[in-house]
């Protein structure tokens, strides 16, 4: 009755996500909206800020 620890890992199977792939991945499958999109509270804010 030994204690067992499971590690379950998942990753996309799409070949276009593999390193060295000739085709560009369709990121809309992973990010339904632009990942750099600011929340509605920050509408009109310049991002990233220029220093």
Backbone bond lengths (Angstrom), bond angles and torsions (degrees), N, CA, C in turn:
res aa  C-N    CA-C-N  psi(-1)  N-CA   C-N-CA  omega(-1)  CA-C   N-CA-C  phi
1 X - - - 1.451 - - 1.531 110.55 -
2 X 1.306 116.03 55.73 1.466 120.17 178.96 1.526 110.25 -76.94
3 X 1.323 115.12 151.13 1.463 120.80 177.69 1.528 109.49 -74.61
4 X 1.320 116.24 139.77 1.463 121.31 -177.72 1.517 109.15 -120.85
5 X 1.318 116.74 134.70 1.461 122.74 175.86 1.520 107.97 -115.81
6 X 1.327 116.85 123.59 1.463 121.71 -179.58 1.519 109.61 -101.04
7 X 1.311 116.27 139.75 1.463 122.41 172.67 1.520 106.44 -122.42
8 X 1.320 115.78 115.26 1.459 120.65 -178.50 1.522 107.81 -112.83
9 X 1.322 116.05 123.84 1.460 121.67 -177.05 1.522 108.53 -120.56
10 X 1.331 115.95 138.02 1.460 120.28 177.13 1.513 110.07 -128.95
11 X 1.298 115.88 150.23 1.461 121.46 178.70 1.516 108.61 -151.81
12 X 1.331 116.47 154.08 1.466 118.61 177.72 1.520 111.46 -62.30
13 X 1.316 116.65 143.83 1.457 121.08 -179.91 1.525 112.40 -95.54
14 X 1.325 117.63 -1.85 1.452 120.19 -177.19 1.522 109.98 -63.50
15 X 1.316 116.19 129.74 1.467 120.33 -177.49 1.514 112.26 -68.24
16 X 1.339 118.21 -24.38 1.465 118.96 -179.66 1.523 112.42 -70.20
17 X 1.339 117.74 -12.91 1.459 120.65 177.75 1.525 112.47 -89.71
18 X 1.320 117.51 -5.27 1.455 120.71 179.51 1.523 110.51 -77.43
19 X 1.321 116.40 148.59 1.464 121.21 178.42 1.523 109.89 -61.31
20 X 1.321 116.57 137.61 1.456 121.28 178.53 1.513 113.85 83.51
21 X 1.311 117.68 9.10 1.462 120.98 -179.41 1.522 110.54 -69.80
22 X 1.319 116.86 143.04 1.469 122.13 -179.49 1.529 111.83 -81.01
23 X 1.333 117.62 -24.55 1.460 120.78 -178.68 1.522 110.73 -97.15
24 X 1.331 115.60 150.18 1.456 121.18 179.71 1.534 108.53 -85.62
25 X 1.331 117.88 133.52 1.466 119.49 -176.68 1.526 112.27 -70.47
26 X 1.320 116.50 149.46 1.458 122.62 175.16 1.523 107.31 -86.61
27 X 1.337 116.32 94.54 1.457 120.78 -175.12 1.527 112.57 -70.58
28 X 1.340 118.14 -13.36 1.465 119.63 177.95 1.529 111.16 -66.90
29 X 1.327 117.11 -18.18 1.461 119.93 175.58 1.524 111.03 -72.96
30 X 1.330 116.65 -28.54 1.463 121.68 -178.30 1.524 110.98 -96.98
31 X 1.342 116.28 -46.19 1.460 122.85 179.50 1.523 108.46 -110.47
32 X 1.343 119.54 105.11 1.459 120.07 -179.91 1.525 112.83 -65.60
33 X 1.326 117.86 -24.62 1.463 123.05 174.19 1.519 107.41 -127.35
34 X 1.325 116.27 168.42 1.462 120.97 179.94 1.532 109.76 -59.53
35 X 1.340 119.16 124.17 1.469 120.25 -178.46 1.527 112.96 -65.17
36 X 1.340 117.55 -16.86 1.466 120.84 178.65 1.524 111.70 -92.90
37 X 1.329 116.93 0.09 1.457 121.35 -177.55 1.527 110.07 -64.82
38 X 1.336 116.02 132.94 1.458 120.71 179.49 1.525 110.04 -82.80
39 X 1.334 117.06 153.06 1.458 119.49 177.05 1.527 110.98 -67.45
40 X 1.333 116.44 161.22 1.465 120.67 -175.69 1.525 112.38 -60.18
41 X 1.326 118.22 -24.66 1.466 121.33 178.69 1.526 111.74 -67.83
42 X 1.323 117.58 -19.21 1.465 121.21 -177.56 1.530 112.48 -108.49
43 X 1.328 117.75 22.21 1.462 120.86 177.89 1.526 108.80 -61.11
44 X 1.320 117.13 130.71 1.458 122.29 179.74 1.520 113.68 91.74
45 X 1.316 118.20 -8.17 1.464 122.01 179.12 1.519 108.71 -83.59
46 X 1.323 116.94 135.92 1.464 120.95 177.91 1.524 109.03 -81.60
47 X 1.336 115.56 123.04 1.462 119.34 -179.03 1.503 110.58 -137.76
48 X 1.287 120.29 133.48 1.462 126.77 -2.30 1.523 110.59 -72.96
49 X 1.327 116.52 151.67 1.470 119.76 -178.39 1.521 110.85 -65.70
50 X 1.321 115.54 143.84 1.470 120.49 176.77 1.519 108.14 -91.14
51 X 1.327 116.07 128.94 1.470 118.70 -178.46 1.498 111.75 -101.98
